[in-house]
Amino acid sequence: MTPSELPTDTAVAVVFFRPSPEQVARIVERFAGRLPVFVYDNGGIPPEALRQLRDAEGLTRLGEGRNQGIAAALNVLAEAATAAGFHRLFLLDQDADATVETAQALGHALDRAIGEDLPPALVGPSPAPKPGHKAPAYPLRPGVPPRENLRPVEFLATSGSLVDLAAFTQVGPFREDFFIDAVDLEWCFRAWARGRSCWMDPCTAIPHSVGRGTIRMRFLPVTMPDQPLFRMAVYVRNSAYSWRLPHVPSRWKLKQAAYLPLQIALYWSRHRFSPRVLARLLAALVQGLGGHLGRPADAPP
């Protein structure tokens, strides 16, 4: 792609938390000097990688090296990109396998998603399989027809999504009291409720996975990501709290009400029915139902 073909209204945003030097190097090598890059330091960047970030062309580093949670980091990045005059923001996790060409393809997809009603909030790629991991599934949005070969979906992962920053202003920031899990899901449901739409481009794919592996139920077709206990607890808490939110559709609440107990039981069995694990997850469930959110006490610094 020649410099004249690069999108001029788009910046890249990456949240780093304890990345490997190779992950930082990949972001710098693929994007710095080709697209403006905003990175948020959520902590744990190796010294040699920090030097590489400081030396990278067209890269702005934000954050103070403390884990503020994914939602707070994304909000800072979106505010910085908007203030700098960009109209679109390509969100990436530190391990995302994406390129400038991915951003360009999603830019074309976002253009195609523009219609007379339900203007797009974001467009994202199809999740490509990653060995040993469960790829996320994005259910179709009922009652909304496809648009220019794009699929209307209830929600998308933030990583790999191209966000329209005018829509971000209208929909509002990601919920910082969610801290990390279900941040993207809640925001997309809020976008739909506020007259914006979310689209998946099946012609653009990047590998995407959640957690460090997959847990499978022996007698039922139920699988779930294997995550650290604090992440699983935040997921349980935020999922339960989402039942209180009017913009989350009843169909999703009913699905989660049936699925969440199975996930808790499956995770508990994976951890040899540890009383400590069950107590942590049940406490998280109670917190969510009671509306007690915020930074988890056991979140890594």
C-alpha positions in Angstrom: 0.0 0.0 0.0 1.5 3.3 -1.0 1.4 6.4 1.3 -1.3 8.0 -0.9 -3.6 4.9 -0.3 -3.4 5.0 3.5 -6.5 6.3 5.3 -6.0 9.8 6.5 -8.9 9.9 8.9 -8.0 6.8 10.9 -5.7 6.2 13.8 -4.7 2.9 15.6 -5.3 2.4 19.3 -3.6 -0.3 21.3 -3.8 -1.1 25.0 -0.7 -2.7 26.5 -0.7 -4.8 29.7 2.4 -6.8 30.5 3.2 -7.4 26.8 6.1 -9.3 25.5 8.8 -7.4 23.6 7.7 -9.3 20.5 4.2 -8.1 20.8 5.3 -4.4 21.1 7.7 -4.8 18.2 5.0 -6.3 16.0 2.7 -3.3 16.6 5.5 -0.8 16.0 6.7 -2.6 12.8 3.3 -3.0 11.3 1.8 0.5 12.0 4.3 3.1 13.2 5.1 5.5 10.3 2.2 4.2 8.3 -0.8 5.2 10.5 -0.8 7.4 13.6 -0.7 5.2 16.6 -2.0 5.8 20.1 -1.0 3.3 22.8 -2.0 3.1 26.4 0.4 1.8 29.0 -1.6 -0.2 31.5 1.6 -1.5 33.1 4.3 -4.1 32.7 5.9 -2.9 29.4 9.5 -4.2 29.3 12.2 -1.4 29.3 13.5 -2.3 25.9 9.9 -2.2 24.5 9.4 1.2 26.1 12.4 2.5 24.3 11.1 1.2 21.1 7.8 3.0 21.7 9.5 6.3 22.5 11.5 6.0 19.2 8.6 5.0 17.0 7.5 7.4 14.3 4.0 8.9 14.8 3.3 7.1 18.0 1.8 8.7 21.1 2.1 6.9 24.4 -0.5 7.5 27.1 -1.1 6.1 30.6 1.1 6.0 33.6 1.9 2.3 33.7 -0.8 1.3 36.2 -3.6 -1.1 35.4 -6.7 1.1 35.0 -8.8 -1.6 33.2 -9.5 -1.9 29.5 -12.5 0.4 29.5 -10.7 3.4 31.0 -7.7 2.8 28.7 -9.9 2.7 25.6 -11.8 5.9 26.7 -8.5 7.8 27.0 -7.4 6.6 23.6 -10.7 7.6 21.9 -10.6 11.0 23.6 -7.0 11.6 22.4 -7.8 10.5 18.8 -10.9 12.7 18.7 -8.9 15.7 20.0 -6.3 15.1 17.4 -8.9 15.3 14.6 -9.3 11.7 13.6 -12.7 10.4 12.7 -12.1 6.6 13.0 -10.2 4.5 15.5 -8.9 1.0 14.8 -8.9 -0.8 18.2 -6.4 -3.6 18.9 -5.3 -5.8 21.7 -1.6 -6.2 22.1 -1.7 -9.7 20.5 -4.0 -8.9 17.6 -2.7 -10.2 14.3 -3.8 -7.3 12.2 -2.2 -5.0 9.6 -2.6 -1.6 7.9 -4.4 -3.5 5.2 -6.9 -4.8 7.8 -7.7 -1.2 8.8 -8.1 -0.2 5.2 -10.5 -3.1 4.5 -12.6 -2.3 7.5 -12.6 1.4 6.5 -14.2 0.4 3.2 -16.6 -1.8 5.1 -17.6 1.1 7.4 -18.3 3.2 4.3 -20.5 0.4 2.9 -22.4 0.2 6.2 -23.6 3.8 5.9 -27.3 3.8 5.1 -30.4 6.0 5.4 -31.2 4.6 8.9 -29.2 3.1 11.7 -25.8 4.7 10.9 -22.9 2.5 11.9 -21.1 2.7 15.2 -18.4 0.3 14.3 -17.5 -2.6 12.0 -15.3 -5.5 12.9 -13.7 -8.6 11.3 -14.9 -12.1 11.4 -13.0 -14.0 14.1 -10.7 -16.5 12.6 -10.0 -19.7 14.5 -7.0 -20.0 16.8 -5.8 -23.5 17.7 -6.6 -24.4 21.3 -8.9 -21.4 21.9 -12.6 -20.7 21.6 -13.3 -17.9 19.1 -16.1 -15.5 20.0 -19.4 -15.8 18.3 -21.3 -12.7 17.2 -25.1 -13.3 17.0 -27.0 -11.6 14.3 -29.2 -8.6 15.2 -32.9 -9.7 14.6 -34.9 -7.6 12.2 -32.0 -5.8 10.5 -31.1 -6.9 7.0 -27.6 -7.3 5.7 -26.1 -4.2 4.1 -23.5 -4.5 1.3 -22.6 -8.0 2.3 -22.0 -6.9 5.9 -23.8 -8.8 8.7 -25.6 -6.8 11.5 -24.5 -8.3 14.8 -25.6 -7.8 18.4 -22.0 -7.0 19.5 -18.3 -7.3 18.5 -15.1 -7.6 20.4 -13.3 -4.3 20.7 -10.1 -5.8 19.4 -10.1 -5.5 15.6 -13.0 -3.1 15.5 -13.0 0.1 13.6 -15.0 2.7 15.6 -16.7 5.8 14.2 -15.6 8.4 16.7 -18.7 10.6 16.1 -20.8 7.5 17.1 -18.5 7.0 20.1 -19.4 10.6 21.2 -23.1 9.9 20.7 -23.2 6.4 22.4 -20.9 7.4 25.2 -17.7 5.9 26.7 -17.1 2.4 27.6 -18.2 1.6 31.2 -15.2 2.0 33.4 -16.9 0.3 36.3 -17.0 -2.9 34.3 -13.2 -2.7 34.3 -12.6 -5.4 31.7 -15.1 -8.1 30.8 -18.3 -7.5 28.8 -17.2 -3.9 28.1 -17.7 -4.3 24.4 -20.9 -6.2 24.7 -22.6 -3.6 26.8 -21.4 -0.7 24.6 -22.7 -2.4 21.4 -26.1 -3.0 23.0 -26.1 0.7 24.0 -25.2 1.7 20.5 -28.2 -0.2 19.0 -30.5 1.4 21.7 -29.3 4.8 20.6 -29.9 4.4 17.0 -26.5 3.2 15.9 -25.6 -0.2 14.3 -22.8 -2.8 14.6 -21.5 -4.8 11.6 -19.2 -7.7 10.9 -17.3 -7.9 7.7 -17.1 -11.7 6.8 -14.5 -10.9 4.1 -12.0 -9.6 6.7 -10.8 -11.9 9.4 -8.2 -11.8 12.2 -7.5 -14.6 14.7 -9.2 -13.8 17.9 -9.4 -15.8 21.2 -10.5 -15.3 24.7 -8.6 -16.6 27.7 -5.7 -19.1 27.8 -7.6 -22.1 26.5 -11.0 -23.8 26.3 -13.0 -25.7 28.9 -15.5 -28.2 27.6 -18.4 -29.8 29.3 -18.3 -33.6 29.0 -22.0 -34.4 28.5 -23.3 -31.2 27.0 -22.2 -29.1 24.0 -21.0 -26.3 26.2 -17.6 -24.7 25.9 -16.1 -21.6 27.5 -12.8 -19.8 27.7 -10.4 -20.8 30.5 -9.4 -17.6 32.3 -7.8 -16.6 35.6 -10.2 -16.5 38.5 -10.3 -12.8 38.8 -11.3 -12.5 35.1 -14.0 -15.2 35.4 -15.4 -13.4 38.5 -15.6 -10.1 36.7 -17.3 -11.7 33.8 -19.9 -13.3 36.2 -20.4 -10.0 38.0 -20.8 -7.9 34.8 -23.1 -10.4 33.2 -25.3 -10.5 36.2 -25.4 -6.7 36.4 -26.3 -6.5 32.7 -29.7 -8.1 33.6 -30.5 -4.7 35.2 -29.8 -2.7 32.1 -32.9 -1.7 30.0 -30.9 -1.5 26.7 -29.8 -5.1 27.0 -32.4 -7.1 25.1 -34.5 -9.6 27.0 -33.5 -12.4 24.6 -29.9 -11.9 25.7 -30.7 -11.8 29.4 -32.7 -15.0 29.1 -29.8 -16.7 27.3 -27.3 -15.6 29.9 -29.6 -16.6 32.7 -29.5 -20.2 31.4 -25.9 -20.2 30.3 -24.2 -18.5 33.3 -24.9 -21.2 35.9 -23.5 -23.8 33.5 -20.4 -21.7 33.0 -19.9 -21.3 36.8 -20.4 -25.1 37.3 -18.0 -25.9 34.4 -15.3 -23.5 35.7 -15.7 -24.8 39.2 -15.3 -28.4 38.1 -12.2 -27.4 36.1 -10.7 -26.2 39.4 -11.4 -29.5 41.2 -14.5 -28.1 43.0 -12.4 -25.8 45.0 -14.5 -24.1 47.8 -12.5 -20.9 47.3 -13.3 -20.7 43.6 -17.0 -21.3 44.1 -17.1 -18.7 46.9 -15.4 -16.1 44.7 -17.8 -16.7 41.8 -20.9 -16.7 43.9 -19.7 -13.5 45.6 -19.3 -12.0 42.1 -22.8 -13.0 41.2 -24.2 -11.3 44.3 -22.1 -8.2 43.5 -23.5 -8.0 40.0 -27.1 -8.5 41.1 -26.6 -5.8 43.7 -25.0 -3.3 41.4 -21.6 -3.3 43.1 -19.1 -2.7 40.3 -15.7 -1.0 40.0 -12.2 -2.3 40.2 -12.0 -5.8 41.6 -10.0 -6.1 44.8 -7.9 -9.0 43.2 -7.2 -7.2 39.9 -3.5 -7.3 39.0 -1.8 -3.9 39.5 
